[in-house]
Amino acid sequence: MSCDNISVTLHYNWEGEWDTEPIAYRRRSIVTNTIVNGRITKVVVGSAISWESGFENEIYSTFPIFSTLGAWHEHCTEHSICNGPNFDYFTVDPETRGRCFGATPAAPSAPFLSGASSPPPKRKKEMCCPCDVIATMIERTMAEKARQSEIIKDHIDQRFIEALKNINQQLGAIDIDLDLDPVIKEIRQVRTDLWNGLGGQE
């Protein structure tokens, strides 16, 4: 291969249907996420030539760099849409083949599908962000929820204190005038009856 900016077409089976995606070997920016003024900001930290989906223009610094199409396809099989070498194949347009590959065997044709076999299992997609970015986002969300809960708790405590003060003022305004002498006399009589029997004297 004599080119560092080429594109091939991946043919893969997705849920029983064949689909295609451009896979390019070209230079891309290497980026990382950092927090600036409380916001996640993407920063370019370098560049590299790597096999990757033609739709991707940048690579996160935590992602691997693929110098061969085989290495990229193996990673794709484990983490993304690819189904493995027994299912997927690549094609190259004639112009790119003559410019970059020289004399090479003809590209394989699409495999014969009899419909008797079941489609390959659906592959999991890669996460959109590195793990450290996701962890930071979750941490900030939990911290904000804790802060809001503390504000609500303080508000409830303050309202409770105000309600107690209001009740205290209302009780202070009530004039309670009770004659407790009959109650005291009755208690003394019950005590006397317990010791001396009914009608007994102290």
C-alpha positions as CSV (number, residue, x, y, z in Angstrom):
1,M,0.0,0.0,0.0
2,S,1.4,3.4,-1.0
3,C,-1.2,5.8,0.3
4,D,-2.0,7.3,3.7
5,N,-5.4,8.7,2.8
6,I,-7.6,6.0,1.4
7,S,-11.1,4.6,2.0
8,V,-12.6,1.2,1.7
9,T,-16.2,0.0,2.2
10,L,-17.1,-2.3,5.0
11,H,-20.0,-4.7,4.2
12,Y,-21.6,-6.1,7.4
13,N,-24.7,-7.9,8.3
14,W,-27.0,-6.1,10.8
15,E,-30.0,-8.0,12.1
16,G,-30.3,-10.1,8.9
17,E,-29.8,-7.2,6.5
18,W,-26.5,-6.2,4.7
19,D,-25.3,-2.7,5.1
20,T,-22.2,-0.7,4.3
21,E,-20.0,1.9,6.0
22,P,-16.9,3.8,4.7
23,I,-13.7,3.0,6.6
24,A,-10.8,5.4,6.0
25,Y,-7.1,5.4,6.7
26,R,-6.2,9.1,7.1
27,R,-5.0,11.6,9.6
28,R,-7.3,12.7,12.4
29,S,-7.1,15.0,15.4
30,I,-6.6,13.4,18.8
31,V,-8.8,15.1,21.3
32,T,-9.5,14.9,25.1
33,N,-12.2,16.4,27.3
34,T,-11.3,18.8,30.1
35,I,-13.4,20.9,32.5
36,V,-13.1,24.7,31.9
37,N,-15.2,27.0,34.1
38,G,-17.4,24.1,35.2
39,R,-18.1,23.0,31.6
40,I,-16.7,20.0,29.6
41,T,-14.6,21.3,26.8
42,K,-13.0,19.3,24.0
43,V,-9.3,20.1,23.4
44,V,-7.0,18.9,20.5
45,V,-3.8,17.3,21.9
46,G,-2.3,15.9,18.7
47,S,-3.0,14.0,15.5
48,A,-2.5,10.5,14.1
49,I,-3.0,8.4,11.0
50,S,-5.4,5.6,11.8
51,W,-8.1,3.3,10.3
52,E,-11.5,4.4,11.6
53,S,-15.0,5.0,10.4
54,G,-15.1,7.5,7.5
55,F,-17.7,9.4,9.5
56,E,-15.2,10.1,12.4
57,N,-12.9,13.2,12.1
58,E,-11.3,12.9,15.5
59,I,-10.1,10.3,17.9
60,Y,-10.3,10.5,21.7
61,S,-6.9,10.2,23.4
62,T,-8.1,7.2,25.4
63,F,-9.1,5.3,22.2
64,P,-6.6,3.0,20.4
65,I,-4.9,3.9,17.1
66,F,-5.2,1.3,14.4
67,S,-2.3,1.0,11.9
68,T,-3.9,-1.9,10.1
69,L,-7.3,-2.6,8.8
70,G,-7.3,-6.0,10.4
71,A,-6.6,-4.5,13.9
72,W,-9.5,-2.1,13.4
73,H,-11.8,-4.9,12.2
74,E,-11.0,-7.0,15.3
75,H,-11.8,-4.1,17.6
76,C,-15.0,-3.4,15.7
77,T,-16.0,-7.1,16.0
78,E,-15.6,-6.9,19.8
79,H,-17.2,-3.5,20.5
80,S,-19.3,-2.3,17.6
81,I,-21.2,-3.3,14.4
82,C,-18.8,-5.8,12.9
83,N,-19.7,-9.6,12.9
84,G,-16.2,-11.1,12.3
85,P,-14.1,-12.2,9.3
86,N,-16.5,-15.0,8.5
87,F,-19.3,-12.5,7.9
88,D,-17.8,-9.1,6.9
89,Y,-15.8,-8.2,3.8
90,F,-14.3,-5.0,2.3
91,T,-14.4,-3.6,-1.2
92,V,-12.3,-0.9,-2.9
93,D,-13.3,1.2,-5.8
94,P,-11.2,0.7,-9.0
95,E,-9.6,4.1,-8.9
96,T,-8.4,3.7,-5.2
97,R,-7.2,0.2,-5.9
98,G,-5.0,1.3,-8.8
99,R,-3.7,4.4,-7.0
100,C,-3.0,2.8,-3.6
101,F,-2.8,-1.0,-3.9
102,G,-1.4,-1.7,-7.3
103,A,-2.0,-5.1,-8.7
104,T,-4.1,-7.0,-6.2
105,P,-6.7,-9.8,-6.4
106,A,-10.2,-8.9,-7.2
107,A,-12.4,-8.1,-4.2
108,P,-14.6,-11.0,-3.0
109,S,-18.3,-10.9,-4.0
110,A,-21.1,-10.8,-1.4
111,P,-21.5,-14.1,0.3
112,F,-24.4,-16.3,-0.7
113,L,-27.3,-16.0,1.8
114,S,-29.6,-19.0,1.7
115,G,-31.7,-17.7,4.6
116,A,-31.3,-21.0,6.5
117,S,-28.9,-19.6,9.1
118,S,-29.9,-17.2,11.8
119,P,-28.4,-13.6,11.7
120,P,-25.5,-12.8,13.9
121,P,-26.2,-11.3,17.3
122,K,-26.5,-7.5,17.6
123,R,-23.2,-6.0,18.7
124,K,-23.0,-3.4,21.4
125,K,-22.1,0.2,20.4
126,E,-19.1,2.0,21.8
127,M,-19.8,4.8,24.4
128,C,-19.9,8.3,23.0
129,C,-17.5,9.6,25.7
130,P,-14.5,8.3,27.7
131,C,-15.2,6.8,31.1
132,D,-13.5,9.6,33.0
133,V,-15.8,12.2,31.3
134,I,-18.9,10.1,32.1
135,A,-17.7,9.7,35.8
136,T,-17.2,13.4,36.1
137,M,-20.7,14.1,34.7
138,I,-22.3,11.6,37.1
139,E,-20.3,13.1,40.0
140,R,-21.4,16.6,39.2
141,T,-25.1,15.5,38.8
142,M,-25.0,13.7,42.2
143,A,-23.4,16.7,43.9
144,E,-26.0,19.1,42.5
145,K,-28.9,16.8,43.7
146,A,-27.3,16.6,47.2
147,R,-27.0,20.4,47.2
148,Q,-30.7,20.8,46.3
149,S,-31.7,18.2,48.9
150,E,-29.8,20.2,51.6
151,I,-31.6,23.4,50.5
152,I,-35.0,21.7,50.7
153,K,-34.1,20.3,54.2
154,D,-33.0,23.8,55.4
155,H,-36.3,25.3,54.1
156,I,-38.4,22.6,55.8
157,D,-36.5,23.1,59.1
158,Q,-37.0,26.9,58.9
159,R,-40.7,26.5,58.2
160,F,-41.0,24.1,61.2
161,I,-39.3,26.6,63.5
162,E,-41.6,29.4,62.3
163,A,-44.7,27.2,62.9
164,L,-43.5,26.3,66.5
165,K,-43.0,30.0,67.2
166,N,-46.5,30.8,65.9
167,I,-48.1,28.1,68.0
168,N,-46.2,29.3,71.1
169,Q,-47.5,32.9,70.5
170,Q,-51.1,31.6,70.2
171,L,-50.8,29.6,73.4
172,G,-49.3,32.6,75.2
173,A,-52.4,34.7,74.2
174,I,-54.8,32.2,75.8
175,D,-55.8,33.0,79.4
176,I,-56.0,29.7,81.3
177,D,-57.9,30.0,84.6
178,L,-58.5,26.6,86.2
179,D,-59.6,25.8,89.8
180,L,-57.4,22.8,90.7
181,D,-58.7,22.6,94.3
182,P,-61.4,20.0,93.6
183,V,-58.9,17.9,91.6
184,I,-56.4,18.0,94.5
185,K,-59.1,17.1,97.0
186,E,-60.2,14.1,94.9
187,I,-56.7,12.8,94.5
188,R,-56.2,13.0,98.3
189,Q,-59.4,11.1,98.9
190,V,-58.4,8.3,96.5
191,R,-55.1,8.0,98.3
192,T,-56.9,7.9,101.7
193,D,-59.3,5.2,100.4
194,L,-56.4,3.1,99.2
195,W,-54.9,3.2,102.7
196,N,-57.9,3.1,105.0
197,G,-60.8,1.8,102.8
198,L,-63.8,3.7,101.5
199,G,-64.9,6.6,103.6
200,G,-61.8,6.4,105.8
201,Q,-60.2,9.5,107.3
202,E,-56.6,10.7,106.8
